[in-house]
Structures are given as C-alpha cells and as structure tokens.
C-alpha cells in the first residue's frame, strides 16, 4: 500500500474518532462510569485534529474536510445539538488548520494549539452566558459576593465575577497546554504501542440516526415571543426581563441560528458525501474499541496513567485495525 493511501485511511479513521467523541463518547463513558468525561471528550477532539494535521500532506484541506464531515455527522446524529457546540467544533478545526499549517514543527505547534483550543471552550461558556442572561447576571453575582464579604468583614472592593472568569479560563488554558505537550509526543508513543502488537475483543455497537421535523406554526409563535421580549426591554421588572430574555435568546439560537448553521454545513459538505458515508460507516467499529481500550488500560496501569493510555489505546486500535480496508 502507498504511504499516501495509508495516510488517507488514518485521517478518515481519526475523523471518525472525532465524530464519535462529539456525538456519543460522553454518553458511552458516562454509562461505563469513567470519570473526567468532559475533559476526555473535549480533549479527544483536539487530539484528533492534531493527529489529522500530523498525517496530512495538505493540512488546511484535510482538517477543513474533517471539520465539515464531523459537523455534518453532528447535525445528523444529534439534531438538537445547541449552537455553541457547532461553533466550538468549527473553531477547533479552523484553529488547528491555521496553527499546524503555519508552524511546521509539530512538537512546537501542538502545545500552542492545545492551550488556545481548550481555553476557547471556557471563554465560549461565559460569552454565551452573557448573551443569554446579559451583563446583569455578573452584576448580580458581584453584588451578592460583596454583601457576603462585607458581612464577614473581608475586603470586597474587587469584581468577583472578573476573577472567577479569569481563573476558570487560566485553568482550562493550563490543561490545554499540558494536553498539547502530551499530543506532541503521541506519534512516537503510538508507534511504540503498535510494536507491542496488542489485541482486544471488540464490542458490538450500532450508531443510528435520529429524525427531525419542523412545525411552522411553532416557529411563528416563537418569533412573535422573541420580538415582544426585545420590544419591552426596560419596560418591566428587571428580574422578570432576565428570565424572558434568556428564553428568547435560547429560542433565537435554536430557531434562527441553528437552521442557518446546518444549511451552511450542508452547503460546504455537498461535495463530501462519499467521505461522510465512509466516516459514518466507521462509527460502530470505532465505538466498539472504547470499553476494551479502557479495560486494557485499567488492567495495565494505575492512577492518571490509565486514562492517558485509554486514549492512546483507543486511537491505536481505531487507526491500525483493518488498516488495509
């Protein structure tokens, strides 16, 4: 087999791992009672993008294609996916394409990418919280904390919400940096694991698509509600308005923004139907490696090392099994 064909298969399988992590891995890991599910799911997407870039000849083309396919699968398999999830996937893909194409040294690019990609997921949480509830939520939090600190005779002349957000983002950035250093050494470690010739028994699994339907009357009522809420801004009780605003913005994201995003995904993915089908067909197989990989890692390692090798084993079996198909 040519090296180019081998790389193409590996990239397709890495795309399938990424798609599985976005659509189902969280639920699978939760059912298996594996801790740190959120960290793994977010981190695995970053790992897959980095490894796709590592194996790609044309980094921008391959990472963009993988991003579109994952978005298409996410829209098809999880039709009620919220808008922030699409933005997060898109940002991670675009950022990965840019960083790994500009910085040719993989070991240097990986920590930078990991740090920014994971930090963005934290920043996005606060941006959407502000979009939904407005600045009032942070003002209310500051007032509450100041009153508590004042009662305790502690310093209260600072913005609690600012430092809380800053600390949260820094923690995510630090985790992303550590993940990036882990990624930078993954190609070597995966090669070492490959030489060990490990075997596991796969689980049987089925990935199904869900159907969705549209009700134009519901759309009309929702649009009317959204218009009324933004029209009465400042004319009613502040607390009541925050509640109504949060409902209106949430509906707006689902009713207006989400269909537009899905339409754009379908437009950019119209020439990728064959690749989409290949990745979709791989999902049940990739899913079948999750539990055996964790069992093998749990049997061989203790502490945090078992989670590190769980990811390594999952990727190893997913990209090396039946590689000649």
C-alpha positions as CSV (number, residue, x, y, z in Angstrom):
1,X,0.0,0.0,0.0
2,X,1.3,3.5,-0.8
3,X,2.1,5.9,2.0
4,X,-0.4,8.4,0.7
5,X,-3.3,5.8,0.8
6,X,-2.2,4.7,4.3
7,X,-2.3,8.4,5.5
8,X,-5.8,8.9,3.9
9,X,-7.2,5.9,5.7
10,X,-5.7,7.0,9.0
11,X,-7.1,10.5,8.5
12,X,-10.6,9.0,7.8
13,X,-10.4,6.9,11.0
14,X,-9.2,9.9,13.1
15,X,-12.2,11.8,11.7
16,X,-14.5,9.0,12.8
17,X,-13.0,9.1,16.4
18,X,-13.5,12.9,16.4
19,X,-17.1,12.5,15.2
20,X,-17.8,9.8,17.9
21,X,-16.3,12.0,20.6
22,X,-18.6,14.8,19.6
23,X,-21.8,12.7,19.2
24,X,-21.7,9.8,21.6
25,X,-18.4,9.3,23.5
26,X,-19.6,11.3,26.5
27,X,-22.7,9.1,26.9
28,X,-20.7,5.9,26.4
29,X,-18.1,6.9,29.0
30,X,-20.8,8.0,31.5
31,X,-22.5,4.6,31.1
32,X,-19.2,2.9,31.8
33,X,-18.7,5.1,34.9
34,X,-15.4,6.5,33.6
35,X,-14.5,9.8,35.4
36,X,-13.3,13.0,33.8
37,X,-15.8,12.5,30.9
38,X,-15.9,16.2,30.0
39,X,-12.1,16.6,29.9
40,X,-11.7,13.5,27.7
41,X,-14.4,14.4,25.2
42,X,-13.1,18.0,24.7
43,X,-9.5,16.8,24.7
44,X,-10.0,13.9,22.3
45,X,-11.4,16.3,19.7
46,X,-8.2,18.4,20.0
47,X,-6.0,15.2,19.8
48,X,-7.8,14.0,16.7
49,X,-7.4,17.4,14.9
50,X,-3.7,17.5,15.8
51,X,-3.1,13.9,14.5
52,X,-5.0,14.6,11.3
53,X,-2.7,17.6,10.7
54,X,0.3,15.4,11.5
55,X,-0.6,12.8,8.9
56,X,-1.9,15.3,6.2
57,X,0.1,16.4,3.2
58,X,-2.3,19.3,2.7
59,X,-3.1,20.3,6.3
60,X,-5.7,23.0,5.6
61,X,-7.6,20.9,3.1
62,X,-7.7,17.7,5.3
63,X,-8.5,19.5,8.6
64,X,-11.2,21.6,6.9
65,X,-12.7,18.5,5.3
66,X,-12.7,16.5,8.6
67,X,-14.3,19.5,10.3
68,X,-17.2,19.7,7.8
69,X,-17.7,15.9,8.0
70,X,-17.8,16.0,11.8
71,X,-20.3,18.9,11.7
72,X,-22.5,17.0,9.2
73,X,-22.5,13.9,11.4
74,X,-23.2,16.0,14.5
75,X,-26.2,17.7,12.7
76,X,-27.5,14.3,11.5
77,X,-26.9,12.1,14.6
78,X,-27.7,14.8,17.2
79,X,-30.3,17.0,15.6
80,X,-30.9,19.0,18.8
81,X,-27.2,20.0,19.2
82,X,-27.0,23.6,20.5
83,X,-25.4,26.4,18.5
84,X,-22.3,26.7,20.8
85,X,-21.4,23.1,20.1
86,X,-21.2,23.8,16.3
87,X,-19.1,26.9,17.0
88,X,-16.7,25.0,19.2
89,X,-16.2,22.3,16.6
90,X,-15.7,24.9,13.9
91,X,-13.3,26.9,15.9
92,X,-11.2,23.9,16.9
93,X,-11.0,22.8,13.3
94,X,-10.2,26.2,11.8
95,X,-7.6,26.9,14.6
96,X,-6.0,23.6,14.1
97,X,-5.7,24.1,10.3
98,X,-4.2,27.5,10.8
99,X,-1.7,26.7,13.6
100,X,-0.4,23.4,12.1
101,X,0.0,24.9,8.6
102,X,1.8,28.0,9.9
103,X,4.0,26.2,12.5
104,X,5.6,23.2,10.7
105,X,7.3,21.8,13.8
106,X,4.6,19.5,15.3
107,X,6.1,19.4,18.7
108,X,6.0,23.2,18.9
109,X,2.6,23.7,17.3
110,X,0.8,21.1,19.5
111,X,1.1,22.9,22.9
112,X,0.1,26.2,21.4
113,X,-2.9,24.7,19.7
114,X,-4.0,22.7,22.8
115,X,-3.8,25.8,25.0
116,X,-5.8,28.1,22.7
117,X,-8.4,25.4,21.7
118,X,-9.2,24.3,25.3
119,X,-9.2,27.9,26.6
120,X,-11.7,28.9,23.9
121,X,-14.2,26.3,25.2
122,X,-14.1,28.1,28.6
123,X,-14.3,31.6,27.1
124,X,-17.3,30.5,24.9
125,X,-19.2,29.4,28.0
126,X,-19.0,32.9,29.5
127,X,-19.8,34.6,26.2
128,X,-23.0,32.6,25.7
129,X,-24.0,33.1,29.4
130,X,-23.6,36.8,28.8
131,X,-25.6,36.6,25.5
132,X,-28.4,34.7,27.1
133,X,-28.7,36.5,30.5
134,X,-27.0,39.8,29.7
135,X,-24.4,41.6,31.9
136,X,-27.0,41.6,34.8
137,X,-26.0,38.1,35.8
138,X,-22.4,39.2,36.5
139,X,-23.5,42.4,38.2
140,X,-25.9,40.4,40.5
141,X,-23.1,37.9,41.3
142,X,-20.7,40.7,42.2
143,X,-23.4,42.4,44.4
144,X,-24.1,39.1,46.2
145,X,-20.4,38.2,46.8
146,X,-19.7,41.8,48.0
147,X,-22.5,41.6,50.5
148,X,-21.3,38.3,51.9
149,X,-17.7,39.5,52.2
150,X,-18.9,42.7,53.8
151,X,-20.8,40.7,56.5
152,X,-17.6,38.7,57.1
153,X,-15.5,42.0,57.4
154,X,-13.4,40.9,54.4
155,X,-12.1,43.1,51.5
156,X,-14.8,43.5,48.9
157,X,-13.5,46.2,46.6
158,X,-13.0,43.9,43.6
159,X,-15.0,42.2,40.9
160,X,-15.6,38.6,41.9
161,X,-17.0,37.7,38.5
162,X,-14.0,39.0,36.7
163,X,-11.5,37.0,38.8
164,X,-13.7,33.9,38.7
165,X,-13.9,34.0,34.9
166,X,-10.2,34.7,34.6
167,X,-9.2,31.8,36.9
168,X,-11.6,29.5,35.1
169,X,-10.1,30.3,31.7
170,X,-6.5,30.0,33.1
171,X,-7.3,26.5,34.5
172,X,-8.6,25.5,31.1
173,X,-5.6,27.0,29.3
174,X,-3.2,25.2,31.6
175,X,-5.0,21.9,30.9
176,X,-4.8,22.7,27.2
177,X,-1.1,23.3,27.4
178,X,-0.5,20.0,29.2
179,X,-2.7,18.3,26.6
180,X,-0.6,19.9,23.9
181,X,2.6,18.6,25.3
182,X,1.0,15.1,25.5
183,X,-0.1,15.4,21.9
184,X,3.4,16.4,20.8
185,X,4.8,13.1,21.8
186,X,1.8,10.9,20.7
187,X,3.2,9.9,17.3
188,X,6.2,8.3,18.9
189,X,4.2,6.6,21.7
190,X,1.6,5.3,19.2
191,X,4.5,3.8,17.2
192,X,5.8,2.1,20.3
193,X,2.3,0.7,21.2
194,X,2.0,-0.5,17.6
195,X,5.2,-2.6,18.0
196,X,3.7,-4.2,21.1
197,X,1.1,-5.9,18.9
198,X,-1.8,-5.7,21.5
199,X,-5.1,-7.3,20.9
200,X,-8.6,-6.8,22.3
201,X,-12.1,-8.2,21.7
202,X,-14.3,-5.5,20.1
203,X,-17.9,-4.9,21.4
204,X,-20.8,-4.9,19.0
205,X,-22.4,-1.5,18.6
206,X,-24.9,0.3,16.4
207,X,-25.0,4.0,15.7
208,X,-28.3,5.2,14.5
209,X,-29.6,8.5,13.0
210,X,-32.4,10.4,14.5
211,X,-35.2,12.1,12.5
212,X,-36.3,15.6,13.0
213,X,-39.4,17.6,11.9
214,X,-40.3,21.3,11.6
215,X,-43.6,22.9,12.6
216,X,-44.1,26.3,11.0
217,X,-46.8,27.4,13.5
218,X,-44.4,26.8,16.4
219,X,-41.8,28.9,14.5
220,X,-44.3,31.7,14.1
221,X,-45.2,31.7,17.8
222,X,-41.6,31.6,18.9
223,X,-40.6,34.5,16.6
224,X,-43.5,36.6,17.9
225,X,-42.4,35.9,21.5
226,X,-38.8,36.9,20.7
227,X,-39.9,40.1,19.1
228,X,-42.1,41.1,22.0
229,X,-39.4,40.3,24.6
230,X,-36.8,42.6,22.9
231,X,-39.5,45.3,22.3
232,X,-40.3,45.5,26.1
233,X,-36.7,45.9,27.1
234,X,-36.5,48.2,30.1
235,X,-40.3,48.4,30.5
236,X,-40.8,45.6,33.0
237,X,-39.3,44.3,36.2
238,X,-35.5,43.6,35.7
239,X,-35.6,40.0,37.2
240,X,-38.6,39.1,35.0
241,X,-36.9,40.6,31.9
242,X,-33.7,38.5,32.6
243,X,-35.9,35.3,32.6
244,X,-37.8,36.3,29.5
245,X,-34.6,37.4,27.7
246,X,-32.9,34.1,28.5
247,X,-35.8,32.2,27.0
248,X,-36.0,34.5,23.9
249,X,-32.2,34.3,23.2
250,X,-32.2,30.5,23.6
251,X,-35.2,30.2,21.2
252,X,-33.4,32.5,18.8
253,X,-30.3,30.3,18.8
254,X,-32.3,27.2,18.0
255,X,-35.0,28.6,15.7
256,X,-32.9,31.1,13.7
257,X,-29.2,30.5,14.2
258,X,-29.2,26.7,14.2
259,X,-31.1,26.2,10.8
260,X,-28.7,28.7,9.2
261,X,-25.6,26.9,10.6
262,X,-27.0,23.5,9.4
263,X,-27.7,24.9,5.9
264,X,-24.1,26.2,5.7
265,X,-22.8,22.8,6.9
266,X,-24.8,21.1,4.1
267,X,-23.7,23.6,1.5
268,X,-20.0,23.2,2.3
269,X,-20.4,19.4,2.6
270,X,-22.3,18.8,-0.6
271,X,-19.2,17.5,-2.3
272,X,-18.1,15.4,0.6
273,X,-21.0,12.8,0.7
274,X,-18.6,9.9,-0.1
275,X,-16.3,10.9,2.8
276,X,-19.3,11.4,5.0
277,X,-20.5,7.9,4.3
278,X,-17.1,6.4,4.9
279,X,-16.8,8.0,8.3
280,X,-20.5,7.2,9.3
281,X,-19.9,3.5,8.4
282,X,-16.8,3.5,10.7
283,X,-18.6,4.9,13.8
284,X,-19.9,1.5,15.1
285,X,-16.4,0.0,14.7
286,X,-14.7,2.9,16.5
287,X,-17.3,2.8,19.2
288,X,-16.6,-0.9,19.8
289,X,-13.0,-0.1,20.9
290,X,-13.9,2.3,23.7
291,X,-14.7,-0.2,26.5
292,X,-12.0,-2.7,25.6
293,X,-9.4,0.1,25.4
294,X,-10.3,1.3,28.9
295,X,-10.3,-2.2,30.3
296,X,-6.9,-2.9,28.9
297,X,-5.5,0.5,30.2
298,X,-7.1,-0.2,33.6
299,X,-5.5,-3.6,33.8
300,X,-2.1,-2.4,32.8
301,X,-1.8,1.0,34.6
302,X,-2.9,2.8,37.8
303,X,-3.9,6.4,38.6
304,X,-4.0,9.0,35.9
305,X,-1.7,6.9,33.7
306,X,-4.6,4.6,32.9
307,X,-6.6,7.4,31.4
308,X,-3.6,8.5,29.3
309,X,-3.3,5.0,27.9
310,X,-7.0,4.6,27.5
311,X,-6.8,7.4,24.9
312,X,-3.7,6.0,23.4
313,X,-5.1,2.5,23.1
314,X,-8.4,3.8,21.7
315,X,-6.6,5.7,18.9
316,X,-4.1,2.9,18.3
317,X,-6.8,0.2,17.8
318,X,-9.0,2.6,15.8
319,X,-6.4,3.6,13.3
320,X,-4.5,0.4,13.0
321,X,-7.2,-2.3,12.9
322,X,-8.0,-3.4,9.3
323,X,-5.9,-0.6,8.0
324,X,-5.8,-2.1,4.5
325,X,-9.6,-1.8,4.1
